Amino acid sequence: MTSCPAASSAATHQPGLHQDIPMERCMVHWILLESERDPKNDPLVVWYQGGPGASSLYGLFVEFGPLRLNELSMQHYNETGVPALIPNEYSWTKFANVLVIDNPPPVGFSYCDPVGPTGNGDSCGAWNDSLVATANHAMLSEWIKQMPDYAHLDMYITGESYAGVYVPTIVRAILNDPRGLNLKGFAVGDGCLGTEVLCGPSGGPYWNVEFMHGHGQFSNKLYNSIQSTCTETELKQGNLSTACHALIQQMNTEIGGYYGYNLYDTCYAQHVFAPNPSSSRQYWSSAVGMGVGGALNDYPCPGDALNIWVNLTEARQALHVPVSSTFFNGDNGAGMKYSLTEPDLLPFYEHVVRNTSLRVLVYNGDTDPGINSFVTQDKYVQYFDSKGLRETETWRPWTLDGKKQVAGYVFGYESNFHYLTIRGSGHMVPEFKPQAAQSMLQFFLADKNWPAYNP
């Protein structure tokens, strides 16, 4: 088997957990990949997948790692029984040390005693947002103690989707008690913001209406009818009149099918993460559609390569996990006990911007129906403006080449917050637009402006 360059993998004891977790201890599986450029000085990027319940091995092997698993891996599998690991020219390890963490146990290959590594999704008891923050604060502190050569590196905590809650709450815990962690910033992609803001049980179809109409997915005639019949308040709050409800149902009929994490995706049923209300707990039901359709992909479909590979004996030995381990990988909390308890992270963002030197990047694929850029823009901008934060960079295009190759758009508040979109990307940005994702992160870590549009 091909192995990852300079990779380490282990289960790390996670001490100091809240007593509400009914277990003696849990073991956190992590993988460290050293920078291919200057591992002794390049920053340390910590990655958390979302879900809740999604393994960070998806991010590593499908999105941004040096070796990827996808449908291109399957020809080798059909010939040998082993999916091929495909080199990724847009790996984040080109300029950073990358630490991926399976969180919370028993996600991925993490597990809890006394059940052990063969336990199912319920084997670690009940989790919530505050427990996850406490546990990962403890884990990162312990990790730095065990890996002191990395303690001096600038640390950036990153993640996507429900890690939009994980990442800021972990950062908040670190700010309250640094424990030797050299934290310099954090980045969240297509992320949740708390039950009262985004990814909670409430809310209406307002931003889905705007997103779908903005992408030409239903008729102008129907859009005009919605605008004249439905009030903005009812569309945002979800208390729809009978007439408005009927128009929204008509909109859904006109739209037809689509993949809920990427509007133009045509991989059909080949996704590990499928936000299907019939089979999983659905936190974002007002925003997520199902089905297929759209434009041709410019990326390989993920297929089953990851799931096949992680179940190989050789792969588990390379990852330093017991061969008999259960690999838990889900979405939307399905198959595990998880409660959403963080109500609103916007005040914490304001605190970071006003009172710390941490640099913050919030990014969003602009073809993501699940957490779309219309809603995330509104949430941050309206809140920041209401609190008097100063917009220091107005909306502008950013490019891959400093000339005409537009990769998305960016604006900023104060000196340390940027909101950035990635043109043509769905929910998992490094998977769908790997070059743009690499460029985005590289400029963020270097504290440099993203290249402007200069035709």
C-alpha positions, 0 to 999 in steps of 0.5 A, a space after each residue: 500500500 502507498 503510505 501518506 508522507 511523514 504521517 503519524 496516526 494514533 489514539 490519544 487518551 483524552 482526560 478531564 471529560 465531564 462526568 455526564 459522559 458515562 464512560 471511564 475514558 475515551 480514545 481519540 484517533 488522530 492523523 498528523 501529516 507533516 508539511 512538504 515544505 518546512 515542517 519545522 516552521 510551517 503552521 499547524 492546521 487542525 481539521 474537524 469534520 462536521 455532521 455531527 458524526 462525520 469522520 475527519 478521514 473524509 476531509 483527509 482522503 476525499 477533500 484536501 489530503 496528499 492522497 485521495 480516494 474517489 471513483 478514480 481509485 476504483 479501477 485499481 480496486 476492480 483489478 486488485 481489491 484495493 482502491 488506489 490512493 490518488 496523488 492530490 496536487 492541491 493538498 494542504 500539506 504543500 504549505 502546512 502541517 495538518 492534524 485531522 481528528 475524529 470527533 467526538 468518539 466514537 466517530 471514525 476510529 475513536 472509541 470509548 472504554 469499557 466498550 472499546 473500539 468495536 462499539 457502535 455509535 451509542 457506545 460513548 453515551 450522549 454528547 452535546 456542543 459544550 461537552 465536545 468543546 471541553 473534550 477537544 480542548 483537553 485532547 489538543 492540550 494533551 496532544 501538544 504535551 505528547 508532541 512538543 516539537 509542534 508546540 511553537 507552531 502557529 495553530 489554526 483550527 478549521 472545519 466545515 459544516 457542523 464544525 461551524 459549531 465545533 471550531 468556535 466553541 473549541 476556540 472559546 475554550 482555548 481563549 479561556 485557558 490556553 494551556 500552551 496552545 499557540 492559537 493564531 486563528 480559525 476558519 469555518 466552511 459552510 458552517 452552522 452558527 447555533 440553534 437560534 441562528 443557523 442549523 437549528 430546528 426553526 426557520 423558514 424558506 426565505 434564503 432557500 427561495 432566494 438561493 434557488 431563484 438566484 440560481 435560476 431553478 424556478 420561474 420568475 413568474 412563481 418568484 414574483 407570486 411568492 414576493 407578492 403573497 408572502 411577507 419577508 417575516 413569515 418566510 424567515 420565521 416559517 409561519 407560512 399562510 395557507 396561500 404562501 405555503 402552497 406557493 412554496 410547495 409549487 416552488 419545490 415541484 418546479 425545482 425538482 431534484 438536486 443533491 442537498 450539498 451541491 446544486 450542480 452535482 451529478 454524482 447521484 447516489 455516490 456520496 458518503 454524506 447524503 442529507 436524506 430526511 427519510 434515513 437520518 435526523 434532519 437538522 436543516 430540512 427547510 434548506 436541503 433538497 434531495 434527488 439529482 440533476 445539474 451540470 457536469 462535474 469538474 471533479 471525480 465523484 467520491 464513490 465507495 472508495 473511502 469506505 472500502 479502503 478503511 475496512 481493509 486490514 492493511 489500511 487499519 494496520 497503517 492507521 494504527 487502529 485495531 483491525 476489528 474496529 468499528 468505523 463510524 461515519 455519519 451525518 446529522 447525528 444519525 446513529 449516535 446520541 447528540 444534542 445541539 446545545 449552542 444557541 448563537 455564536 455570533 456574539 462570540 465572533 464579535 468578541 473575537 473581532 473586537 478583543 483578540 488578535 485571532 484571524 478569522 475566515 468564514 467561507 462558503 461554496 456558492 452552490 451549496 443549498 444546505 448552508 447557502 451563501 445567501 443566509 450566511 452573508 445575511 447572518 454575519 453582516 446584519 449582526 456585525 452592522 447592528 453592533 457597529 463593527 467596521 467594514 474594512 473591505 467591501 465585496 470584491 472578486 478574488 482570483 487564482 491568478 491575480 488576473 481574470 480567473 475569478 475564484 469567488 468573492 470576499 469582504 472583511 470587517 475590522 482587521 481580522 475577519 473575512 467572509 469569502 465565497 468559492 465560485 461553483 463549489 458546494 458544501 465540501 469546498 476542498 472536494 468540489 474546488 480543490 485548487 480554490 480551496 488550497 489557494 484560499 487557505 494558503 493566503 489566509 495562513 500567510 495573512 495576505 490579501 487574496 489576489 484581486 481581479 485585474 483584467 
